[in-house]
């Protein structure tokens, strides 16, 4: 059984309610490295959410955003395996260097 979500009337609403984390009040408080990766062709979660998060987190050096041209909803590795591995390698490289 899934935990109740008082802010959402159904499971889909509960899932999409998590998108409130793109608010500046949340993104500005992140104090650990976070990479937000989103595909332009995601049919479940609009790419506008990443774009909003990018704008809201511009002043936070801990938040990195990357918009990929393809990948649907979490299929980056299938759509572009080499590009996805390169993105992850670069991200973890910055963490190691920093």
N, C-alpha and C positions, 0 to 999 in steps of 0.2 A: 504494500500500500504506500502510495506517495504521500508526503506530508501536505497538509492543507496550506493553501496560500490565500490569506484573507483579502489580498488586493486583487485577486483575479477570480472570476466566476467559473472558469473551466481550465483544463490542463493546457490548452493552447494559450489561453490568456496568461496562465502562470508562467509558461515558457517565455512568451513575448514580453511579459512584465519585467523580466530580467534585463531588458534593454534599457531600463532606467539607469543602468550603470554608466551610460554614455553622458550623463549629465556632468557639467563642469564641476559641480560640488564633489562628485565622486572621483573623477579623473584627476582633479587637482591634488587629491590627497594620496594618490598612489606613490609609495616610497620604495618600491622594488621594481626591477626591470619587467616590463610587460610588452609583448608584441601582439598587436591586434591585426589579424590578417583576414581579409574578406575578398571574395570573388565578385566581380561586377555582374556576373550572370547568376548569382544566388537567387533562386526563386522562392526561398522560404523567408529569408531575412533581407529586406531591401538594403542595397549598398549605401543608401542615404544614412544609415545608422553609423557606418564606418566614417563617412565623411563628416558627420556631426561630431563623432568622437575625436577625429583628427583636429578639427577646429577647437574643440573644447580642451584638448590636451596640449596645444601648441607650447604652452609655457612650462610643461612638465617634462624634464629631460629623461624621466624613467619610462615614458610611454612612446613606443614607436608604432606607426601604422603603415600598413602596406596593402594596397588594392591590386589584386591580380585580375587579369583580363578574363580568365576562365577558371573553373573549378567547382562551379555549382555550390552546393552546400556541403562543404567538408570533403570534396573530392580532388583537392589540389594535387595530391600524389599520383592520382590516376591520370588526370588531364595533362600534367606537366611534371613528371617525376624529377627530371634534372633541374628544372627551375625551382621546384619546391625544396629539393635538397640544397641547392645553392642558397636559397633564402634562409633556410634553417642554419646552414653552416656560417653564413655571414652574421646572423643574429647571435648565435652562440659565440662566435669569434669576438664580437664587440663586448660580450659579457666577460669573456676570459681576459681581454685586453684591459678592460676597465676595472 
